[in-house]
Every structure is written in C-alpha cells, then in structure tokens.
Amino acid sequence: MLPSFIPTRAEDAEALVAIRIAAMRPSLMAAGRFDPERARMRFLSSFEPGQCFFIMGAQASEPLGFFSLRRDADGLTLQHLYLLPAWQGSGCGGQVLRRILACADRLALPVRVGALRGSDANRFYQRHGFVQVGEEEWDIYYVRQPVATSETASASEDILQLLPDIPARQGDAQ
C-alpha cells in the first residue's frame, strides 16, 4: 500500500529535526560533518509548514519520515526527503518520489534536488532519472526533466491536493 501524507504544522518542527538528524547521521558522520545543532538550525532556517508533509505507512501511528516540496517559478524543488533508518531501503522512499515525479510530469515541471556528497541519496536520485547539474563543496545538485504523459488521474492526485498553490497545466481538468 502507498504511504499517505499528512501536512505538518509549525509545532512539528522539532519532530522533523529529529527525523532529519536520524536519517542523515550516517552520511554526515562519513563526511565528517555530523553536528546535530547545525543540522537543526539548517532545517529550521528554511522550514515552511505548508510545504512539508509527514510520510505515514498503512499501519503506522508514527511518521516514517517526511518530505518538503516547494513550487518555484520554473519547477519544483524537493528540499527534503528523509526516512527514518528503519525504513531506508524498504522501497518507501521510491514510492514517495515516484508520486512526486508523477505530479511533476502531469504539470510538465522539472524537479530539482540536492544531496550530500557521498550520500546514498545520490544513487537514489540518479536511479529515478535525475541528472547532475552542479556541485558545491558538500552538496551535489540534480534536476529531472518532466516526462510527457497523457495521465488524467492517478496517485499523483494526492500531491496536487496537498499543494493547491501549484496550478494545473493548461488543459488539465480542475
């Protein structure tokens, strides 16, 4: 069963920070950059509750992780996609990302994302069609161009409902 998404609120910030730290700890430690307070401040500096969603499993009473998706002038930016360590490698992240990409395809929008250099996330995004477009000292940046689709209704509907500020492509049913 597909995971469901629950919008976050401002008061969820510390729970989101805890998920982010747990998810990134191995990669940050491997890079010699693990600092929980820096990770906390970096997340909180850009946290927008209206763009962030808990990832819930079918039988889960607690979140499996979260993602944050922002609408830009020329596409979507996946700011965060984190799963708790127990759910990493389970296929859940791929399900979430495929739903985001289906939405982007339906809207004919590219999706941008960044990943920590050396993180397994780099291979994950590349497997899902992202192509490297830039890099900095600690991060690698990717974009995935939209794939033409004739989709009229699918699992991507839930993303559209969660992000009502993203207009439908001209000609799409409202």
C-alpha positions, 0 to 999 in steps of 0.5 A: 500500500502507498504511504499517505501524507499528512501536512505538518504544522509549525509545532512539528518542527522539532519532530522533523529535526529529529527525523532529519538528524536520524536519517542523515547521521550516517552520511554526515558522520562519513563526511565528517560533518555530523553536528546535530545543532547545525543540522537543526538550525539548517532545517529550521532556517528554511522550514515552511509548514505548508510545504512539508508533509509527514510520510505515514505507512498503512499501519503506522501511528508514527511518521516514517519520515517526511518530505518538503516540496516547494513550487518555484517559478520554473519547477519544483524543488524537493528540499527534503526527503528523509526516512527514518533508518528503519525504513531506508531501503524498504522501497518507501522512499521510491514510492514517495518520489515516484508520486512526486515525479508523477505530479511533476510530469502531469504539470510538465515541471522539472524537479530539482534536488540536492544531496550530500556528497557521498550520500546514498541519496545520490544513487537514489536520485540518479536511479529515478532519472535525475541528472547532475547539474552542479556541485558545491563543496558538500552538496551535489545538485540534480534536476529531472526533466518532466516526462510527457504523459497523457495521465488524467488521474492517478496517485499523483492526485494526492500531491496536487491536493496537498499543494493547491498553490501549484496550478494545473497545466493548461488543459488539465481538468480542475 
